[in-house]
Amino acid sequence: MEYSHRYRAYPTQEVAERLEHHLDVHRQLYNHVRWDYENSPEDDKPSEYDQNNKLPEWKRKWLVFSELHSKAAQATVARFHRNLSNLREKKEKGYKVGRLKRQAPTEYRSVTYNQSGFDRDEKRGHDKYAYVRFSKIGWVKIRYSRPIPDHATIKEVTFKKETTGEWFVSFSLETDEEHVPEKPALDTLDASNSVGIDLGILNYIHTSDGKTVDWLDFEDEYERLRREQRKLSRKEKGSSSYEKQRRKVAKVKRHIRRKVLDYQHKITTWLVREYDGVFVEDLNVKGMLEQSHNARNKQDAAWRQFISLLEYKADLYGCHVVQVEPEGTTKECARCGVETAKPIWVREHSCPSCGFETDRDANAAMNVLQRGFSELGLGWPESMPVETVTATDTTDFQRVSANHVVETGSLSS
């Protein structure tokens, strides 16, 4: 299993200057790899292997490239071809794509050392600090907030400069299967230890067993962002005051992103610890954001990020996470399956066929749960009527405030 640990870095001024320099040289190498690829004949485009073999020649011809560690330079070549592969995949899925752009200094912000060219020293630091050495750069102090497990293998290390000017170091780790929690057997899953999740509008999530989690309130943050952006618009672009104000804007945006991510970490950790099976809709987030109504809230929700965190933590905690087809989960009655059209403002589900009544999002969550069982080939237990999954009276739902999640990190009472 692969995962990563990320740490805040505090390089000295001298080391920070070398980090900046190497970052810019890697950007130049990336752009040269792109140029070499773009200017090759259409029927003879170089592969990643071909361009790695060209690195010694490029280092002799342009001495600035010789300053780079060989594995880091190869990782930069791999980065271009990985981006190229992602572009092809999008094109195959029907997206309109162009070509990879030349990277500007403000866009290229990270460098990766693959397999070698770095060292870690946990004893050199004090308390919660450690040091990482990058070849041809030097030692970088990091806030060692969580030690790397002894059983984990470090595959690569990346340093990155954020738009705020802060430095971070990330370790890409790999753990043997013997150290990964075993997931429960599929035949042990039932409605008592599994849950369907509806990613909602009035609530952040709605579960099939009657819990709702509120949205975070970002009104103050967005007001501050608007205020700082207005100040930025009055600065002369390229001036020192413009750069200072740009960083203030970036810090506000970073605060919003971190608040969302922290919230999602706490919710997803609770879900994978509480349940053996978690089922969620496979949402077309891009299409939803293109709709005019409620676009900003949907972006704040970062639902694709939420689903990715669920899948990531499922392996860490031994839980099954399955995405299901989202179409019709709101319209379809969870008891009898009859579809009933509902405008977005109708928040209650009332089936004209069987008379089943419940909250609109609760109905969708129950449908997600049932589809999850079908997706795994388990079917829906006949002895488990839908009313036992959640209360049909919406007043019985356990509502959990956003502040409670942030303060406690758990939804348990």
N, C-alpha and C positions, 0 to 999 in steps of 0.2 A: 504494500500500500504506500502511495506517495502523498506527502503533505508538506507544508512549509511552516516555518517560524519566522516572524518578522520583528526586528528590533530597531529602536531609535539609535542613531549613531551620533557621536560627538567628536569629529576629527579636529585635530589642531589646525590652526590657520595654514601652516606649511603643508600638512597632509591634505587639507581641503583643496588647496591650490593644485596639488598633483592629481587629486580625484577629478577636479574640473578639467584639467588638461587631458587626462586619459579619456574622460567622457567625450571630449570634443574630437580626439583622434579616432576613437571608435565610431563616432558619427561620420567622420570623413571616410573611414573604411567602409561603412555601410553604404554610403552614397557611391563609393567607387565600385562596390560589388553590384549595386543597382545599375550603374553606368555600363559596366562590363557586360551585364546580362542584356540590357536594352539594346546595346550596339552590336550584339552577336546576331548572325543570320537566323531567321525564323526557324529554319530546319536544323539548326545546330546550336541551340541554347545550352550554355554550360550548366551542369548540375552542381549541387553543393560539393560533391567530391572533386569535381573539376576545379572549382574556384578555391577550395582548400589547397589544392596542389599549386595554385598560382601565388599563394601567399608568400613563399620565399622569394619569388621573383619580384613581387610588389615591394617587399621590404628592402631589397637591394636597390630598386629604382627610386623609391620614395622613403628616405631614411626615417621619416616621422613614424611610419608603420612599424619600424624595427623596435620602437620603444614599447610595443605591446607584447604582453605575454602570449605565447602561441595558442594556448587553450582558450584564452579570452577572445583572441582574434577569430578562432574557428567558431566560437559561439556567436560572434557577430555575423559571420557568414551564414550560420544556421538560422539566425534570426530573420535574415532577409528571405531565405527559402521557406521558412515557416509562414511568414506573412504572405508569400506568394502562393503557398498551398491553401491558406485560408481564403485568399481571394478567388482561387479556382473553385473551391467548394461553394462559395456564395454564388458564383456565376452558374454553376451546375444546378443550384436550387432556384434559379430564375431571377436572382437579384441583378440589377444593373450596376456593374462595377467598371471602374476605369483601370488605371495602372497605379502601381505603388509610387508614392510621391517621394521627392527628394526631402530628406530630413533636415529641418532647420535647427539651430542651436536650442531654441525654446521647446522643441518637440522631442528631441532625443535625450532621455533622462536616466538611462540605466545601462549597466555593464555587467555581464555574467562571466564568472570563472567556472569552467566546467572540469570537474574531477581533480584538477591540480591548480597550483598558482596561489593558494591561500592556506593560512594556518589559523587555528583557534587556540587561545590561551585563556582558560577559565581562572587559573591561579593568579595571574598577573593583576587582575582587577580586585576591587574591594566590594564587599556586600553584594549588591545586585549588578555589578559591572563586570564585563569581560573585554577581551581584545581580539580583533581579527586582523591578520596581516594579509594584504594584497601584494602580490609580486610586483616589483618595480614602483610601488606606491608607498607602502609603509603600514604601520599599525594604526588601527581605528578603534577607538573606545566605543562600546555599545552598552546600552542598558539591558542587562541580562535578566529580563523579567521572568523568564521560564527556561530552565536548563534544557538542553537537548538530551533526550533519553539515551541511555547507554546502548540500548539495542538498535538505535536508529543510525543509518549510514548517511553521511552528507554527500549528496550527489553533485551539487553545485551551490555557489554562493553569488549573490547579486547585490551590488550597491546601487542606490538610486537617490537622485536629488528631486524632491518634490517641488511643485510650483511655489510653495511657501518658502523655499530655501533650505528646508530641513533635509537631513540625510538619513537614510534607512539602510539596513543590511538584512537580507532575507536568505535563509538557509533552505534549500530544497532537500527534503529528507525522504528516506525509504525505509520501511519497516518490514521485516520478514512476516509471513503469514502466521507464524506461530505466536507472534505477539499481538495479533489483531483479534479483537473479541469476536467470538463465533456468533453468527446470526441465528436466531431461533428457527427451528424447522418450520417449513411452510404449513404443514398440517396441524401445527399448534396455534395458528392464527385464528382468531374469531373476533366478533364485534366487541368483546369485553377488553381485549388487549390491542385493538387496532383503532385507527381514527381516520376519518376523511376530513380534509381541510378545504374550505372555500375561502379564497382570497377576495375579500369583499370591498365594498365602497363605504358603507356606514361604519363598519368595523374592519380592523386590519385583517384578522382572520376569524373564521367561525368554524367550530369543530362539530363533528357529527354527534358528539356526546354532550352537547349543550353548553359549551364554553365559548365566550367571545372575548377578544382582546382589542382594546381601543387603539385608535390611531395616536401617533405622537403629534403634539402641537408644535408646528413650525412657524407660527405667525410672527413671533418675535425675531426669529432668525432671518426670515425673509424680509422683514422690515429693515433689519440691520444691513442685509445684503443690498437692498435697493438704495439705502442711504450711502453705503460705501461705493457702489457703482456710479451713483450720481457725482460723487467727488472725483472718481477716476475719470469720468467723461470731461471734466473741466481741466485736467492736467494735460500738459504738452507731451505727446507720445515720444518716448525716447529719453526724456529728462529723468534726473535722479528722483524727483518728486513723483513722477509717474510710476517708476519702478517700486518706490516705497508704498504707494497707494495700491498698486497691482497686487502686492504681497498681502496687503490687508484684505482685499477682496478674496484672494485665494484662501486665506485663513478662515474666512467666514464660510466659504464653500466646503472647505475641509471639515469644519466643525459640523456642518449638516450631514456630510457623508459619514463621518465617524459616529454621529448620534444614531443614524439609521442602521449602520453596521452593528453597533453595540446592541441595539434593540433586537435586531435579527439574530445575533449570536445567542442572546438569552432565551428568545422564544424557541429557536431550533434546538438548542441544548435541552430545554424542558421537554420538547416533543419526543426526541429520540431516546431520552431517559425514561419517559413515562409510558411509551407504547412500544410494542414489538413490531407493529406495522403502521406506517404513515403513508396515506395516499393523497396526492395533490394533483390539481389540474395542470396539464401541459399547455400553458398559456402562450398565445402569440403576442408577446409583450410589445414588439415593434409595431404591429398593427393597431394595438390598443392605444399606444402613445400618439399615433397619427390621427386619432379621432380628436375632435376639438374639445369635447366636454371633459372636464376633470383631468386634463393631461398632466398638470403639474403634480397632483396628488399621486397619480399612478407612477410617475417617475420617482417621487419620494419613496413610494412603497418598495421600489426596486425588487419587484417580484421574481424576476429571473435570478437575481442574486440570492434571494430568499430560498428558492428551490435548489440552487447550487450548494448553498450552505447545508441544507437538509441532506442532500446526497453525500456530501463530504463527511458530515458527522455520522451518517448511518454506518459508515465503515469504522469510525472511531469507537462507537458505542454499541455496535451489534444490533442494528435495526434495519428492517426492510423499508425502503422508500421507493414508491412506484408512482410514476406520472400516468395519468389517464386522459382520455379524450374529453376536452371540456365542453364541446358543443352539446347543447340541450340540457345541461345539468340543472339550469334554473327553471326551464320550462317543464321538464319531465317530472311527474309525480313520483316521489320516492316509494309510495306504497303500491300504486297500480300501474305506473308507467305511462299514463295518458299525458300528452303534452298540452299545456295551456300557455298561450302567449301572455307575457307580462311586460308592460312598459317599465322603464327603469325606476319610475317613481312609486310603483306598487311594491311594497316591502313585505307583503304577506302572501303565502301560498295557500290557495283554497281550491282543491280539486273538484270540478263539477261532476266527476264520474264517481269517485268513492267517498267524497266528503272530507278527505284528509286535510287538516289545516295546521299550519306551522309557519315559522318565520321563513321568508324567501331564501335567505342564505343558509339556514339550517337544512332546508329541503335539498339545496344544492350540495351541501356537505355530505348528506346521507347518500345522495346519488354517486358522489365521488367515492365513498366507501364501498358501495356495492360494485361499482365499476372496477375498483382496485382488486376486489376478490375475483371478479371475472377475468381480469388481466392476468392474474396468477394461476388461473385455471382451477380455482377453489370453489367457484359458485357461491351463492348466498344461502346460508343454512336455513332450511325451511322452519326450523324451530326458533329462529331469531326474527320475530316480526319487527318492522321498522320502528314501531312505537317504543321498543325497548332500547333502541340506540340513543334516542334523545327524547326529552319531554315534548309533547305536542303543544303544550302551553308555553308561549314565548316568555311569559313572566317568570318561568322557572329557570331561565338561562343564567348561568354563572358569569356575570360580567366582570372582567378584569381590567383595571385601569392601566393606562400606559405608565403612570408614575410608579405603580406597584411593581411592574416588570423591571423598570430601570433601577429602582431602589433595592430590590431583593434578588434580581437575577433569576427568579423562579416564579411560576404561576401557582405553585402549591400554597395552600393556606397555612 
